Amino acid sequence: MAVHKRSKRSRARGSWTHGGGHKKKRRGAGSRGGRGRGGFGKRGQQRMPTALTQGEILGKQGFIRHGQKKKIEGINLDDLKRLIEGGKVKGGEVIDLGALGYNKLLGSGKIDLKLKVKVDHVSKKAEEKIKAAGGEILKSEEVKEEKE
């Protein structure tokens, strides 16, 4: 039985391009119009406008809504004290940090004022320092329950 051996030329041994023309022509997705435009064949970019206008499904469809992250806006105790001493916040009644644009009270700094602070989130150190000064922290949920 005769062995049908392919010639060296048909196997393209030693060839850089294996019949693809110049070495840069078959390089990447850029020469094909991008990876997302698969299946357009020859003259692919030329056919694209008709595909888009005549309703061929092309590219990604729909969208996914990812959960919105809540941004933490914190204020330190020494900054809060500075606001009270500057007269921007009244220290006698309940201080609503949410109305000032903050949603977390942080524990950096010293405080010796007896404060009632309404806030969503509090760090442990801030809570300890406020209670040690004779103050009180009201979480926003607790305030809602008191009103009802």
Rosetta blueprint (number, residue, H / E / L):
1 M L
2 A L
3 V L
4 H L
5 K L
6 R L
7 S L
8 K H
9 R H
10 S H
11 R H
12 A L
13 R L
14 G L
15 S L
16 W L
17 T L
18 H L
19 G L
20 G L
21 G L
22 H L
23 K L
24 K L
25 K L
26 R L
27 R L
28 G L
29 A H
30 G H
31 S H
32 R H
33 G L
34 G L
35 R H
36 G H
37 R H
38 G L
39 G L
40 F L
41 G L
42 K L
43 R L
44 G H
45 Q H
46 Q H
47 R H
48 M H
49 P H
50 T H
51 A H
52 L H
53 T H
54 Q L
55 G L
56 E L
57 I L
58 L L
59 G L
60 K L
61 Q L
62 G L
63 F L
64 I L
65 R L
66 H L
67 G L
68 Q L
69 K L
70 K L
71 K L
72 I L
73 E L
74 G E
75 I E
76 N E
77 L H
78 D H
79 D H
80 L H
81 K H
82 R H
83 L H
84 I H
85 E H
86 G L
87 G L
88 K L
89 V L
90 K L
91 G L
92 G L
93 E L
94 V E
95 I E
96 D E
97 L H
98 G H
99 A H
100 L H
101 G L
102 Y L
103 N L
104 K E
105 L E
106 L E
107 G L
108 S L
109 G L
110 K L
111 I L
112 D L
113 L L
114 K L
115 L L
116 K E
117 V E
118 K E
119 V E
120 D L
121 H E
122 V E
123 S L
124 K H
125 K H
126 A H
127 E H
128 E H
129 K H
130 I H
131 K H
132 A H
133 A L
134 G L
135 G L
136 E E
137 I E
138 L E
139 K E
140 S H
141 E H
142 E H
143 V H
144 K H
145 E H
146 E H
147 K H
148 E L
